[in-house]
Amino acid sequence: MSALTQAQIQQALSALPGWALVEGRIEKTYSFASYADGAAFAFRVTFLAEKTDHHPDALTIAWKEVRVAYVTHSQGGVTPKDLEAAKALDELYTPFKT
């Protein structure tokens, strides 16, 4: 699996609202009703990462927000696996939508 071009990434991100290409990786900030909800979501992200053996480059819990970023370092950029993870996180977020 090789890294995608910037054009390929932008095209894929058009189907993933809120995700953006920032400094060579894709990232999104999710909003929550409470800090506990954000932490619960982040906990679910860690389980998904272990299950799929694909871990976020960054997973930051803040007050009522969680920021997630993906890039595949071994391929030197964003790959289809990163985009699949982004889609999976959006699905994980569904019960938390405020």
SEFIZA-3560 file (N, C-alpha, C; in Angstrom, 3 decimals):
REM SEFIZA-3560
<numar><xx>0.852</xx><yy>-1.170</yy><zz>0.000</zz><atom>N</atom></numar>
<numar><xx>0.000</xx><yy>0.000</yy><zz>0.000</zz><atom>CA</atom></numar>
<numar><xx>0.896</xx><yy>1.230</yy><zz>0.000</zz><atom>C</atom></numar>
<numar><xx>0.711</xx><yy>2.088</yy><zz>-0.970</zz><atom>N</atom></numar>
<numar><xx>1.567</xx><yy>3.270</yy><zz>-1.047</zz><atom>CA</atom></numar>
<numar><xx>0.776</xx><yy>4.534</yy><zz>-0.719</zz><atom>C</atom></numar>
<numar><xx>1.533</xx><yy>5.586</yy><zz>-0.470</zz><atom>N</atom></numar>
<numar><xx>0.929</xx><yy>6.874</yy><zz>-0.119</zz><atom>CA</atom></numar>
<numar><xx>0.137</xx><yy>7.424</yy><zz>-1.301</zz><atom>C</atom></numar>
<numar><xx>-0.939</xx><yy>8.104</yy><zz>-0.976</zz><atom>N</atom></numar>
<numar><xx>-1.788</xx><yy>8.728</yy><zz>-1.985</zz><atom>CA</atom></numar>
<numar><xx>-1.241</xx><yy>10.100</yy><zz>-2.361</zz><atom>C</atom></numar>
<numar><xx>-1.620</xx><yy>10.569</yy><zz>-3.543</zz><atom>N</atom></numar>
<numar><xx>-1.252</xx><yy>11.922</yy><zz>-3.944</zz><atom>CA</atom></numar>
<numar><xx>-2.154</xx><yy>12.913</yy><zz>-3.217</zz><atom>C</atom></numar>
<numar><xx>-1.743</xx><yy>14.163</yy><zz>-3.216</zz><atom>N</atom></numar>
<numar><xx>-2.549</xx><yy>15.195</yy><zz>-2.562</zz><atom>CA</atom></numar>
<numar><xx>-3.931</xx><yy>15.288</yy><zz>-3.214</zz><atom>C</atom></numar>
<numar><xx>-3.988</xx><yy>15.158</yy><zz>-4.533</zz><atom>N</atom></numar>
<numar><xx>-5.274</xx><yy>15.216</yy><zz>-5.238</zz><atom>CA</atom></numar>
<numar><xx>-6.170</xx><yy>14.044</yy><zz>-4.836</zz><atom>C</atom></numar>
<numar><xx>-5.598</xx><yy>12.858</yy><zz>-4.715</zz><atom>N</atom></numar>
<numar><xx>-6.377</xx><yy>11.688</yy><zz>-4.294</zz><atom>CA</atom></numar>
<numar><xx>-6.913</xx><yy>11.867</yy><zz>-2.871</zz><atom>C</atom></numar>
<numar><xx>-6.076</xx><yy>12.415</yy><zz>-2.011</zz><atom>N</atom></numar>
<numar><xx>-6.492</xx><yy>12.640</yy><zz>-0.624</zz><atom>CA</atom></numar>
<numar><xx>-7.637</xx><yy>13.647</yy><zz>-0.576</zz><atom>C</atom></numar>
<numar><xx>-7.486</xx><yy>14.763</yy><zz>-1.284</zz><atom>N</atom></numar>
<numar><xx>-8.527</xx><yy>15.803</yy><zz>-1.278</zz><atom>CA</atom></numar>
<numar><xx>-9.844</xx><yy>15.260</yy><zz>-1.819</zz><atom>C</atom></numar>
<numar><xx>-9.766</xx><yy>14.439</yy><zz>-2.857</zz><atom>N</atom></numar>
<numar><xx>-10.982</xx><yy>13.850</yy><zz>-3.418</zz><atom>CA</atom></numar>
<numar><xx>-11.660</xx><yy>12.952</yy><zz>-2.383</zz><atom>C</atom></numar>
<numar><xx>-10.882</xx><yy>12.128</yy><zz>-1.706</zz><atom>N</atom></numar>
<numar><xx>-11.436</xx><yy>11.229</yy><zz>-0.686</zz><atom>CA</atom></numar>
<numar><xx>-12.011</xx><yy>12.013</yy><zz>0.492</zz><atom>C</atom></numar>
<numar><xx>-11.344</xx><yy>13.096</yy><zz>0.874</zz><atom>N</atom></numar>
<numar><xx>-11.811</xx><yy>13.889</yy><zz>2.016</zz><atom>CA</atom></numar>
<numar><xx>-13.132</xx><yy>14.593</yy><zz>1.731</zz><atom>C</atom></numar>
<numar><xx>-13.453</xx><yy>14.789</yy><zz>0.462</zz><atom>N</atom></numar>
<numar><xx>-14.731</xx><yy>15.429</yy><zz>0.131</zz><atom>CA</atom></numar>
<numar><xx>-15.911</xx><yy>14.578</yy><zz>0.605</zz><atom>C</atom></numar>
<numar><xx>-15.681</xx><yy>13.290</yy><zz>0.818</zz><atom>N</atom></numar>
<numar><xx>-16.727</xx><yy>12.395</yy><zz>1.320</zz><atom>CA</atom></numar>
<numar><xx>-16.635</xx><yy>12.192</yy><zz>2.833</zz><atom>C</atom></numar>
<numar><xx>-15.692</xx><yy>12.875</yy><zz>3.472</zz><atom>N</atom></numar>
<numar><xx>-15.484</xx><yy>12.746</yy><zz>4.916</zz><atom>CA</atom></numar>
<numar><xx>-15.564</xx><yy>14.130</yy><zz>5.563</zz><atom>C</atom></numar>
<numar><xx>-16.770</xx><yy>14.619</yy><zz>5.838</zz><atom>N</atom></numar>
<numar><xx>-16.935</xx><yy>15.968</yy><zz>6.390</zz><atom>CA</atom></numar>
<numar><xx>-16.130</xx><yy>16.182</yy><zz>7.669</zz><atom>C</atom></numar>
<numar><xx>-15.465</xx><yy>17.328</yy><zz>7.714</zz><atom>N</atom></numar>
<numar><xx>-14.704</xx><yy>17.704</yy><zz>8.902</zz><atom>CA</atom></numar>
<numar><xx>-13.253</xx><yy>17.265</yy><zz>8.885</zz><atom>C</atom></numar>
<numar><xx>-12.915</xx><yy>16.318</yy><zz>8.023</zz><atom>N</atom></numar>
<numar><xx>-11.524</xx><yy>15.869</yy><zz>7.912</zz><atom>CA</atom></numar>
<numar><xx>-10.778</xx><yy>16.806</yy><zz>6.975</zz><atom>C</atom></numar>
<numar><xx>-9.522</xx><yy>17.081</yy><zz>7.299</zz><atom>N</atom></numar>
<numar><xx>-8.706</xx><yy>17.979</yy><zz>6.485</zz><atom>CA</atom></numar>
<numar><xx>-7.282</xx><yy>17.449</yy><zz>6.406</zz><atom>C</atom></numar>
<numar><xx>-6.615</xx><yy>17.794</yy><zz>5.339</zz><atom>N</atom></numar>
<numar><xx>-5.198</xx><yy>17.475</yy><zz>5.183</zz><atom>CA</atom></numar>
<numar><xx>-4.402</xx><yy>18.618</yy><zz>5.797</zz><atom>C</atom></numar>
<numar><xx>-3.650</xx><yy>18.305</yy><zz>6.843</zz><atom>N</atom></numar>
<numar><xx>-2.880</xx><yy>19.311</yy><zz>7.574</zz><atom>CA</atom></numar>
<numar><xx>-1.466</xx><yy>18.781</yy><zz>7.767</zz><atom>C</atom></numar>
<numar><xx>-0.510</xx><yy>19.474</yy><zz>7.191</zz><atom>N</atom></numar>
<numar><xx>0.902</xx><yy>19.124</yy><zz>7.350</zz><atom>CA</atom></numar>
<numar><xx>1.172</xx><yy>17.649</yy><zz>7.059</zz><atom>C</atom></numar>
<numar><xx>0.600</xx><yy>17.162</yy><zz>5.960</zz><atom>N</atom></numar>
<numar><xx>0.896</xx><yy>15.813</yy><zz>5.497</zz><atom>CA</atom></numar>
<numar><xx>0.133</xx><yy>14.690</yy><zz>6.162</zz><atom>C</atom></numar>
<numar><xx>-0.846</xx><yy>15.026</yy><zz>6.983</zz><atom>N</atom></numar>
<numar><xx>-1.669</xx><yy>13.990</yy><zz>7.607</zz><atom>CA</atom></numar>
<numar><xx>-3.120</xx><yy>14.456</yy><zz>7.600</zz><atom>C</atom></numar>
<numar><xx>-4.046</xx><yy>13.508</yy><zz>7.774</zz><atom>N</atom></numar>
<numar><xx>-5.452</xx><yy>13.903</yy><zz>7.838</zz><atom>CA</atom></numar>
<numar><xx>-5.846</xx><yy>14.022</yy><zz>9.300</zz><atom>C</atom></numar>
<numar><xx>-6.664</xx><yy>15.019</yy><zz>9.591</zz><atom>N</atom></numar>
<numar><xx>-7.076</xx><yy>15.200</yy><zz>10.983</zz><atom>CA</atom></numar>
<numar><xx>-8.481</xx><yy>15.777</yy><zz>11.073</zz><atom>C</atom></numar>
<numar><xx>-9.071</xx><yy>15.537</yy><zz>12.244</zz><atom>N</atom></numar>
<numar><xx>-10.421</xx><yy>16.036</yy><zz>12.523</zz><atom>CA</atom></numar>
<numar><xx>-10.553</xx><yy>16.249</yy><zz>14.019</zz><atom>C</atom></numar>
<numar><xx>-11.334</xx><yy>17.265</yy><zz>14.385</zz><atom>N</atom></numar>
<numar><xx>-11.665</xx><yy>17.509</yy><zz>15.784</zz><atom>CA</atom></numar>
<numar><xx>-13.145</xx><yy>17.223</yy><zz>15.978</zz><atom>C</atom></numar>
<numar><xx>-13.428</xx><yy>16.330</yy><zz>16.912</zz><atom>N</atom></numar>
<numar><xx>-14.800</xx><yy>15.956</yy><zz>17.258</zz><atom>CA</atom></numar>
<numar><xx>-15.223</xx><yy>16.722</yy><zz>18.510</zz><atom>C</atom></numar>
<numar><xx>-16.490</xx><yy>17.143</yy><zz>18.559</zz><atom>N</atom></numar>
<numar><xx>-17.031</xx><yy>17.864</yy><zz>19.716</zz><atom>CA</atom></numar>
<numar><xx>-17.965</xx><yy>16.958</yy><zz>20.508</zz><atom>C</atom></numar>
<numar><xx>-17.997</xx><yy>17.186</yy><zz>21.833</zz><atom>N</atom></numar>
<numar><xx>-18.779</xx><yy>16.344</yy><zz>22.736</zz><atom>CA</atom></numar>
<numar><xx>-19.555</xx><yy>17.192</yy><zz>23.736</zz><atom>C</atom></numar>
<numar><xx>-20.598</xx><yy>16.595</yy><zz>24.299</zz><atom>N</atom></numar>
<numar><xx>-21.410</xx><yy>17.281</yy><zz>25.303</zz><atom>CA</atom></numar>
<numar><xx>-20.666</xx><yy>17.409</yy><zz>26.621</zz><atom>C</atom></numar>
<numar><xx>-19.721</xx><yy>16.503</yy><zz>26.869</zz><atom>N</atom></numar>
<numar><xx>-18.981</xx><yy>16.539</yy><zz>28.130</zz><atom>CA</atom></numar>
<numar><xx>-17.561</xx><yy>16.014</yy><zz>27.920</zz><atom>C</atom></numar>
<numar><xx>-16.707</xx><yy>16.306</yy><zz>28.876</zz><atom>N</atom></numar>
<numar><xx>-15.340</xx><yy>15.780</yy><zz>28.850</zz><atom>CA</atom></numar>
<numar><xx>-15.370</xx><yy>14.254</yy><zz>28.898</zz><atom>C</atom></numar>
<numar><xx>-16.268</xx><yy>13.702</yy><zz>29.724</zz><atom>N</atom></numar>
<numar><xx>-16.369</xx><yy>12.243</yy><zz>29.862</zz><atom>CA</atom></numar>
<numar><xx>-16.751</xx><yy>11.579</yy><zz>28.540</zz><atom>C</atom></numar>
<numar><xx>-17.647</xx><yy>12.201</yy><zz>27.781</zz><atom>N</atom></numar>
<numar><xx>-18.011</xx><yy>11.645</yy><zz>26.475</zz><atom>CA</atom></numar>
<numar><xx>-16.809</xx><yy>11.638</yy><zz>25.536</zz><atom>C</atom></numar>
<numar><xx>-16.035</xx><yy>12.703</yy><zz>25.556</zz><atom>N</atom></numar>
<numar><xx>-14.833</xx><yy>12.755</yy><zz>24.725</zz><atom>CA</atom></numar>
<numar><xx>-13.842</xx><yy>11.671</yy><zz>25.106</zz><atom>C</atom></numar>
<numar><xx>-13.657</xx><yy>11.479</yy><zz>26.401</zz><atom>N</atom></numar>
<numar><xx>-12.736</xx><yy>10.445</yy><zz>26.874</zz><atom>CA</atom></numar>
<numar><xx>-13.243</xx><yy>9.055</yy><zz>26.498</zz><atom>C</atom></numar>
<numar><xx>-14.549</xx><yy>8.844</yy><zz>26.586</zz><atom>N</atom></numar>
<numar><xx>-15.128</xx><yy>7.549</yy><zz>26.211</zz><atom>CA</atom></numar>
<numar><xx>-14.913</xx><yy>7.276</yy><zz>24.725</zz><atom>C</atom></numar>
<numar><xx>-15.085</xx><yy>8.304</yy><zz>23.901</zz><atom>N</atom></numar>
<numar><xx>-14.841</xx><yy>8.160</yy><zz>22.465</zz><atom>CA</atom></numar>
<numar><xx>-13.373</xx><yy>7.816</yy><zz>22.211</zz><atom>C</atom></numar>
<numar><xx>-12.466</xx><yy>8.533</yy><zz>22.855</zz><atom>N</atom></numar>
<numar><xx>-11.034</xx><yy>8.276</yy><zz>22.675</zz><atom>CA</atom></numar>
<numar><xx>-10.690</xx><yy>6.842</yy><zz>23.077</zz><atom>C</atom></numar>
<numar><xx>-11.306</xx><yy>6.355</yy><zz>24.128</zz><atom>N</atom></numar>
<numar><xx>-11.095</xx><yy>4.975</yy><zz>24.571</zz><atom>CA</atom></numar>
<numar><xx>-11.529</xx><yy>3.998</yy><zz>23.480</zz><atom>C</atom></numar>
<numar><xx>-12.653</xx><yy>4.274</yy><zz>22.843</zz><atom>N</atom></numar>
<numar><xx>-13.127</xx><yy>3.426</yy><zz>21.740</zz><atom>CA</atom></numar>
<numar><xx>-12.174</xx><yy>3.488</yy><zz>20.552</zz><atom>C</atom></numar>
<numar><xx>-11.606</xx><yy>4.660</yy><zz>20.310</zz><atom>N</atom></numar>
<numar><xx>-10.628</xx><yy>4.799</yy><zz>19.225</zz><atom>CA</atom></numar>
<numar><xx>-9.438</xx><yy>3.873</yy><zz>19.472</zz><atom>C</atom></numar>
<numar><xx>-8.993</xx><yy>3.794</yy><zz>20.723</zz><atom>N</atom></numar>
<numar><xx>-7.838</xx><yy>2.932</yy><zz>21.023</zz><atom>CA</atom></numar>
<numar><xx>-8.162</xx><yy>1.468</yy><zz>20.763</zz><atom>C</atom></numar>
<numar><xx>-9.375</xx><yy>1.040</yy><zz>21.081</zz><atom>N</atom></numar>
<numar><xx>-9.756</xx><yy>-0.349</yy><zz>20.814</zz><atom>CA</atom></numar>
<numar><xx>-9.824</xx><yy>-0.623</yy><zz>19.318</zz><atom>C</atom></numar>
<numar><xx>-10.362</xx><yy>0.321</yy><zz>18.558</zz><atom>N</atom></numar>
<numar><xx>-10.408</xx><yy>0.169</yy><zz>17.107</zz><atom>CA</atom></numar>
<numar><xx>-8.993</xx><yy>0.089</yy><zz>16.543</zz><atom>C</atom></numar>
<numar><xx>-8.107</xx><yy>0.927</yy><zz>17.051</zz><atom>N</atom></numar>
<numar><xx>-6.719</xx><yy>0.925</yy><zz>16.579</zz><atom>CA</atom></numar>
<numar><xx>-6.057</xx><yy>-0.429</yy><zz>16.823</zz><atom>C</atom></numar>
<numar><xx>-6.281</xx><yy>-0.995</yy><zz>17.980</zz><atom>N</atom></numar>
<numar><xx>-5.704</xx><yy>-2.308</yy><zz>18.285</zz><atom>CA</atom></numar>
<numar><xx>-6.309</xx><yy>-3.393</yy><zz>17.399</zz><atom>C</atom></numar>
<numar><xx>-7.613</xx><yy>-3.331</yy><zz>17.198</zz><atom>N</atom></numar>
<numar><xx>-8.309</xx><yy>-4.337</yy><zz>16.391</zz><atom>CA</atom></numar>
<numar><xx>-7.832</xx><yy>-4.320</yy><zz>14.942</zz><atom>C</atom></numar>
<numar><xx>-7.623</xx><yy>-3.126</yy><zz>14.396</zz><atom>N</atom></numar>
<numar><xx>-7.238</xx><yy>-2.989</yy><zz>12.989</zz><atom>CA</atom></numar>
<numar><xx>-5.731</xx><yy>-2.909</yy><zz>12.789</zz><atom>C</atom></numar>
<numar><xx>-4.992</xx><yy>-2.837</yy><zz>13.891</zz><atom>N</atom></numar>
<numar><xx>-3.540</xx><yy>-2.667</yy><zz>13.856</zz><atom>CA</atom></numar>
<numar><xx>-3.146</xx><yy>-1.435</yy><zz>13.038</zz><atom>C</atom></numar>
<numar><xx>-3.925</xx><yy>-0.370</yy><zz>13.222</zz><atom>N</atom></numar>
<numar><xx>-3.620</xx><yy>0.913</yy><zz>12.573</zz><atom>CA</atom></numar>
<numar><xx>-3.944</xx><yy>2.011</yy><zz>13.581</zz><atom>C</atom></numar>
<numar><xx>-2.921</xx><yy>2.672</yy><zz>14.056</zz><atom>N</atom></numar>
<numar><xx>-3.056</xx><yy>3.602</yy><zz>15.178</zz><atom>CA</atom></numar>
<numar><xx>-2.972</xx><yy>5.055</yy><zz>14.714</zz><atom>C</atom></numar>
<numar><xx>-3.726</xx><yy>5.935</yy><zz>15.376</zz><atom>N</atom></numar>
<numar><xx>-3.637</xx><yy>7.354</yy><zz>15.030</zz><atom>CA</atom></numar>
<numar><xx>-2.233</xx><yy>7.896</yy><zz>15.283</zz><atom>C</atom></numar>
<numar><xx>-1.856</xx><yy>8.860</yy><zz>14.477</zz><atom>N</atom></numar>
<numar><xx>-0.593</xx><yy>9.565</yy><zz>14.694</zz><atom>CA</atom></numar>
<numar><xx>-0.721</xx><yy>10.448</yy><zz>15.928</zz><atom>C</atom></numar>
<numar><xx>-1.929</xx><yy>10.960</yy><zz>16.148</zz><atom>N</atom></numar>
<numar><xx>-2.211</xx><yy>11.788</yy><zz>17.327</zz><atom>CA</atom></numar>
<numar><xx>-3.642</xx><yy>11.534</yy><zz>17.770</zz><atom>C</atom></numar>
<numar><xx>-3.827</xx><yy>11.480</yy><zz>19.081</zz><atom>N</atom></numar>
<numar><xx>-5.147</xx><yy>11.341</yy><zz>19.695</zz><atom>CA</atom></numar>
<numar><xx>-5.118</xx><yy>12.228</yy><zz>20.930</zz><atom>C</atom></numar>
<numar><xx>-5.745</xx><yy>13.402</yy><zz>20.821</zz><atom>N</atom></numar>
<numar><xx>-5.661</xx><yy>14.409</yy><zz>21.868</zz><atom>CA</atom></numar>
<numar><xx>-7.032</xx><yy>14.667</yy><zz>22.481</zz><atom>C</atom></numar>
<numar><xx>-7.127</xx><yy>14.474</yy><zz>23.792</zz><atom>N</atom></numar>
<numar><xx>-8.372</xx><yy>14.745</yy><zz>24.510</zz><atom>CA</atom></numar>
<numar><xx>-8.266</xx><yy>16.135</yy><zz>25.132</zz><atom>C</atom></numar>
<numar><xx>-9.248</xx><yy>16.966</yy><zz>24.836</zz><atom>N</atom></numar>
<numar><xx>-9.309</xx><yy>18.311</yy><zz>25.414</zz><atom>CA</atom></numar>
<numar><xx>-10.718</xx><yy>18.506</yy><zz>25.983</zz><atom>C</atom></numar>
<numar><xx>-10.984</xx><yy>19.683</yy><zz>26.514</zz><atom>N</atom></numar>
<numar><xx>-12.287</xx><yy>19.977</yy><zz>27.093</zz><atom>CA</atom></numar>
<numar><xx>-13.363</xx><yy>19.878</yy><zz>26.015</zz><atom>C</atom></numar>
<numar><xx>-14.188</xx><yy>18.830</yy><zz>26.096</zz><atom>N</atom></numar>
<numar><xx>-15.300</xx><yy>18.580</yy><zz>25.182</zz><atom>CA</atom></numar>
<numar><xx>-14.876</xx><yy>18.420</yy><zz>23.727</zz><atom>C</atom></numar>
<numar><xx>-13.622</xx><yy>18.071</yy><zz>23.495</zz><atom>N</atom></numar>
<numar><xx>-13.116</xx><yy>17.853</yy><zz>22.140</zz><atom>CA</atom></numar>
<numar><xx>-12.098</xx><yy>16.720</yy><zz>22.127</zz><atom>C</atom></numar>
<numar><xx>-12.054</xx><yy>16.026</yy><zz>20.997</zz><atom>N</atom></numar>
<numar><xx>-11.001</xx><yy>15.042</yy><zz>20.749</zz><atom>CA</atom></numar>
<numar><xx>-10.492</xx><yy>15.281</yy><zz>19.334</zz><atom>C</atom></numar>
<numar><xx>-9.172</xx><yy>15.445</yy><zz>19.212</zz><atom>N</atom></numar>
<numar><xx>-8.554</xx><yy>15.622</yy><zz>17.891</zz><atom>CA</atom></numar>
<numar><xx>-7.834</xx><yy>14.334</yy><zz>17.540</zz><atom>C</atom></numar>
<numar><xx>-8.062</xx><yy>13.889</yy><zz>16.304</zz><atom>N</atom></numar>
<numar><xx>-7.445</xx><yy>12.658</yy><zz>15.824</zz><atom>CA</atom></numar>
<numar><xx>-6.737</xx><yy>12.960</yy><zz>14.509</zz><atom>C</atom></numar>
<numar><xx>-5.551</xx><yy>12.392</yy><zz>14.336</zz><atom>N</atom></numar>
<numar><xx>-4.802</xx><yy>12.562</yy><zz>13.093</zz><atom>CA</atom></numar>
<numar><xx>-4.243</xx><yy>11.217</yy><zz>12.651</zz><atom>C</atom></numar>
<numar><xx>-4.222</xx><yy>11.022</yy><zz>11.343</zz><atom>N</atom></numar>
<numar><xx>-3.674</xx><yy>9.790</yy><zz>10.765</zz><atom>CA</atom></numar>
<numar><xx>-2.682</xx><yy>10.101</yy><zz>9.657</zz><atom>C</atom></numar>
<numar><xx>-1.620</xx><yy>9.305</yy><zz>9.623</zz><atom>N</atom></numar>
<numar><xx>-0.662</xx><yy>9.255</yy><zz>8.527</zz><atom>CA</atom></numar>
<numar><xx>0.047</xx><yy>7.913</yy><zz>8.672</zz><atom>C</atom></numar>
<numar><xx>0.421</xx><yy>7.316</yy><zz>7.565</zz><atom>N</atom></numar>
<numar><xx>1.135</xx><yy>6.046</yy><zz>7.616</zz><atom>CA</atom></numar>
<numar><xx>2.618</xx><yy>6.339</yy><zz>7.420</zz><atom>C</atom></numar>
<numar><xx>3.345</xx><yy>6.409</yy><zz>8.512</zz><atom>N</atom></numar>
<numar><xx>4.761</xx><yy>6.780</yy><zz>8.452</zz><atom>CA</atom></numar>
<numar><xx>5.575</xx><yy>5.825</yy><zz>7.588</zz><atom>C</atom></numar>
<numar><xx>5.256</xx><yy>4.538</yy><zz>7.632</zz><atom>N</atom></numar>
<numar><xx>6.029</xx><yy>3.556</yy><zz>6.862</zz><atom>CA</atom></numar>
<numar><xx>5.898</xx><yy>3.773</yy><zz>5.359</zz><atom>C</atom></numar>
<numar><xx>4.838</xx><yy>4.467</yy><zz>4.936</zz><atom>N</atom></numar>
<numar><xx>4.634</xx><yy>4.753</yy><zz>3.514</zz><atom>CA</atom></numar>
<numar><xx>4.925</xx><yy>6.213</yy><zz>3.172</zz><atom>C</atom></numar>
<numar><xx>5.253</xx><yy>7.000</yy><zz>4.165</zz><atom>N</atom></numar>
<numar><xx>5.618</xx><yy>8.390</yy><zz>3.919</zz><atom>CA</atom></numar>
<numar><xx>4.455</xx><yy>9.303</yy><zz>3.583</zz><atom>C</atom></numar>
<numar><xx>3.262</xx><yy>8.951</yy><zz>4.027</zz><atom>N</atom></numar>
<numar><xx>2.121</xx><yy>9.813</yy><zz>3.755</zz><atom>CA</atom></numar>
<numar><xx>0.806</xx><yy>9.138</yy><zz>4.081</zz><atom>C</atom></numar>
<numar><xx>-0.259</xx><yy>9.762</yy><zz>3.618</zz><atom>N</atom></numar>
<numar><xx>-1.609</xx><yy>9.255</yy><zz>3.848</zz><atom>CA</atom></numar>
<numar><xx>-1.885</xx><yy>8.118</yy><zz>2.866</zz><atom>C</atom></numar>
<numar><xx>-2.440</xx><yy>7.030</yy><zz>3.390</zz><atom>N</atom></numar>
<numar><xx>-2.764</xx><yy>5.856</yy><zz>2.571</zz><atom>CA</atom></numar>
<numar><xx>-4.264</xx><yy>5.564</yy><zz>2.661</zz><atom>C</atom></numar>
<numar><xx>-4.750</xx><yy>4.647</yy><zz>1.826</zz><atom>N</atom></numar>
<numar><xx>-6.158</xx><yy>4.260</yy><zz>1.942</zz><atom>CA</atom></numar>
<numar><xx>-6.523</xx><yy>3.760</yy><zz>3.344</zz><atom>C</atom></numar>
<numar><xx>-5.579</xx><yy>3.152</yy><zz>4.033</zz><atom>N</atom></numar>
<numar><xx>-5.843</xx><yy>2.661</yy><zz>5.387</zz><atom>CA</atom></numar>
<numar><xx>-6.169</xx><yy>3.829</yy><zz>6.339</zz><atom>C</atom></numar>
<numar><xx>-5.528</xx><yy>4.972</yy><zz>6.150</zz><atom>N</atom></numar>
<numar><xx>-5.828</xx><yy>6.157</yy><zz>6.963</zz><atom>CA</atom></numar>
<numar><xx>-7.248</xx><yy>6.651</yy><zz>6.691</zz><atom>C</atom></numar>
<numar><xx>-7.632</xx><yy>6.632</yy><zz>5.428</zz><atom>N</atom></numar>
<numar><xx>-8.979</xx><yy>7.075</yy><zz>5.063</zz><atom>CA</atom></numar>
<numar><xx>-10.035</xx><yy>6.110</yy><zz>5.589</zz><atom>C</atom></numar>
<numar><xx>-9.735</xx><yy>4.816</yy><zz>5.573</zz><atom>N</atom></numar>
<numar><xx>-10.650</xx><yy>3.821</yy><zz>6.146</zz><atom>CA</atom></numar>
<numar><xx>-10.815</xx><yy>4.063</yy><zz>7.648</zz><atom>C</atom></numar>
<numar><xx>-9.721</xx><yy>4.389</yy><zz>8.312</zz><atom>N</atom></numar>
<numar><xx>-9.781</xx><yy>4.669</yy><zz>9.749</zz><atom>CA</atom></numar>
<numar><xx>-10.627</xx><yy>5.912</yy><zz>10.015</zz><atom>C</atom></numar>
<numar><xx>-10.472</xx><yy>6.936</yy><zz>9.189</zz><atom>N</atom></numar>
<numar><xx>-11.266</xx><yy>8.159</yy><zz>9.348</zz><atom>CA</atom></numar>
<numar><xx>-12.756</xx><yy>7.849</yy><zz>9.233</zz><atom>C</atom></numar>
<numar><xx>-13.115</xx><yy>7.058</yy><zz>8.253</zz><atom>N</atom></numar>
<numar><xx>-14.523</xx><yy>6.680</yy><zz>8.069</zz><atom>CA</atom></numar>
<numar><xx>-15.020</xx><yy>5.887</yy><zz>9.278</zz><atom>C</atom></numar>
<numar><xx>-14.210</xx><yy>4.983</yy><zz>9.770</zz><atom>N</atom></numar>
<numar><xx>-14.591</xx><yy>4.174</yy><zz>10.936</zz><atom>CA</atom></numar>
<numar><xx>-14.791</xx><yy>5.049</yy><zz>12.172</zz><atom>C</atom></numar>
<numar><xx>-13.948</xx><yy>6.059</yy><zz>12.349</zz><atom>N</atom></numar>
<numar><xx>-14.096</xx><yy>6.959</yy><zz>13.495</zz><atom>CA</atom></numar>
<numar><xx>-15.379</xx><yy>7.771</yy><zz>13.390</zz><atom>C</atom></numar>
<numar><xx>-15.719</xx><yy>8.204</yy><zz>12.189</zz><atom>N</atom></numar>
<numar><xx>-16.975</xx><yy>8.932</yy><zz>12.015</zz><atom>CA</atom></numar>
<numar><xx>-18.160</xx><yy>8.053</yy><zz>12.426</zz><atom>C</atom></numar>
<numar><xx>-18.083</xx><yy>6.766</yy><zz>12.128</zz><atom>N</atom></numar>
<numar><xx>-19.142</xx><yy>5.839</yy><zz>12.533</zz><atom>CA</atom></numar>
<numar><xx>-19.146</xx><yy>5.654</yy><zz>14.055</zz><atom>C</atom></numar>
<numar><xx>-17.958</xx><yy>5.559</yy><zz>14.657</zz><atom>N</atom></numar>
<numar><xx>-17.859</xx><yy>5.448</yy><zz>16.117</zz><atom>CA</atom></numar>
<numar><xx>-18.453</xx><yy>6.670</yy><zz>16.817</zz><atom>C</atom></numar>
<numar><xx>-18.352</xx><yy>7.814</yy><zz>16.170</zz><atom>N</atom></numar>
<numar><xx>-18.798</xx><yy>9.084</yy><zz>16.754</zz><atom>CA</atom></numar>
<numar><xx>-20.325</xx><yy>9.227</yy><zz>16.768</zz><atom>C</atom></numar>
<numar><xx>-21.018</xx><yy>8.487</yy><zz>15.918</zz><atom>N</atom></numar>
<numar><xx>-22.468</xx><yy>8.651</yy><zz>15.754</zz><atom>CA</atom></numar>
<numar><xx>-23.236</xx><yy>8.749</yy><zz>17.071</zz><atom>C</atom></numar>
<numar><xx>-23.033</xx><yy>7.850</yy><zz>18.039</zz><atom>N</atom></numar>
<numar><xx>-23.818</xx><yy>7.966</yy><zz>19.281</zz><atom>CA</atom></numar>
<numar><xx>-23.463</xx><yy>9.182</yy><zz>20.146</zz><atom>C</atom></numar>
<numar><xx>-22.356</xx><yy>9.847</yy><zz>19.844</zz><atom>N</atom></numar>
<numar><xx>-21.913</xx><yy>10.989</yy><zz>20.652</zz><atom>CA</atom></numar>
<numar><xx>-22.314</xx><yy>12.339</yy><zz>20.066</zz><atom>C</atom></numar>
<numar><xx>-22.856</xx><yy>12.337</yy><zz>18.849</zz><atom>N</atom></numar>
<numar><xx>-23.168</xx><yy>13.608</yy><zz>18.184</zz><atom>CA</atom></numar>
<numar><xx>-24.025</xx><yy>14.481</yy><zz>19.080</zz><atom>C</atom></numar>
<numar><xx>-23.619</xx><yy>15.760</yy><zz>19.175</zz><atom>N</atom></numar>
<numar><xx>-24.344</xx><yy>16.693</yy><zz>20.044</zz><atom>CA</atom></numar>
<numar><xx>-25.337</xx><yy>17.519</yy><zz>19.253</zz><atom>C</atom></numar>
//
